[in-house]
Amino acid sequence: MQDLKNTTIGGKSITLKRVPARDARHIQTMLVAIIAEPLADALGQQVSNKQTQGDQILAGLKGVANILPRLSDGELDALIDKCRPFILVEGKPFNENEHFDADTLFDMYEVLWYFLKETFEGFIHAVLSRFPQAATMTALKK
């Protein structure tokens, strides 16, 4: 477990397990389906032609982070269920009710955000590097 990504969020140790391709594809597909329109809006507001590609990626990831708390219960539950097997909190499998409460709900969103960022940042970078017109077109739509 030494080569796994980890951090501390809300005083809890968070470790991310490796995500196999099939599971990653399922999570990516779900994520795109539930946040595509709000993310396009966020990108359109945050991405400009003057920004570096790194800035554009960061803007997109910030858009995802801002969207997580706004998902419907069903959408968020489905996303949590897909991500849960790959997140350890204090060395135990992610369990929303065991690890978080009303006072630490934002910490839970931060854990999910950390998982999505660390797991899919390379994917987002690859998409933007292969299709740079996608970011430009999204920015021009606004």
N, C-alpha and C positions, 0 to 999 in steps of 0.2 A: 504494500500500500504506500510505499515511500515515493513512487513515481506518479501518484495520483495528485490532482490539483486539490489544494485546500486553502482555506482562509478561516477567519473568525468573523462571525456576524452576530451582533447582539450578545456577545460574550460566549457564544457557542461555536465549537469547532465544526466546520462544514467541510466534508470531503466529497469529491465528485468521482464516481466510478467511470470507467471507459464505457462509451455508448456504441454498441455494434451498429453497423451500417443500416440494417433493416429497421431497428428501433429509432435510429436517428432520422431516417426517412419518414417514418410515421409521425414523429414529433414535428419535423419541419413542415410536413404537409398540413398537419393540424394547426400549427402556428400560423402558417400563411393563410389558411382558410378563415381563421377567426380574427386575424388582425390586419389583413391585407389593406382594406380601405382606410382604417384609422392610421396605419403606418404610412401609407402613401400621403395622407394629409400631413403627418408629422414631418416626413421627408421633404415635402413640398415647401413647408415653412422653414425648415432648418438647413437645407442643402442649397448652396449657391455655387456657381461656376468658379468662384474665386477660392473655394475651399480645397484643401488637399484631399486625396482619396481617403486618408486616415481620418480626417475630420468628417468626411461624408459617412464613413462606416460608424464612427462614434455617434453622429447625429441619428443614424438609423437605429443603433442599439439603445440610445436614450429614448427614442420613440417607443420601442418595445417596452422599456421599463415604465414609461408613463402610462402605457395601455394596460398592463397587467391588473392593476387594482380596479379597472373599469369593466372588465369582462363580466358577463353574466355568471351566476353561480354554476350553471351547467357547463359553460365553456371553461371556466377556471377549474372546476372539478375534473373535467376531462383532461385538461393540460397537466394538472397535478398528478393525476393517475398515470399519465404517460411518463412523466419525469421522475416520479417517486422512486422507482427501482434503482436509480443511478445517483441518488443523493443520500449521504450519511450525515446525521446530526449527532454529534458526540459519539461517533462510532456505531450508531444504531440506524437502521433504515428510517428514512424520512416518514414522520407521522405527524400530520397537521395538529391533531388534538393533543398528542403527547408532548410535542416540542414547543408549541405556541399557544397563546391565549389572546384575549382581546387586547391586552396591553402590548403584545409583541407581534401583532398581525403584520405590521409593516416589515418586521424582520423576516417573516415568512416570504413576503413579496421579494425582499432583497435576496433571499436564498434562491428563489426561483429565477430571479433576474441573473444572479451569479451563474447558475447552472446554464441558462440559455446563452449568456454572453460567452462563457468559457467553452461551451460545446459547439456553438454555431458561428462564432466570430470568424473563423476561417472560411466557412461556407459563404457568409455574407461578403467577405473580402474577395473570394473566388468569383462570385457572381458579378460583383462590381468591376473586377479586373477583366473579365471576359465580355461583359456587356456594359461598358462605361456609359453608353447612351441611355441606359435605363435610369440612372441617377439624374442625368441631365434632362431627360424628357419629363421625369417626375417634377423636377424643379421648375421647368418651363410651363407645366400645366397650371401653375398657380399664378 
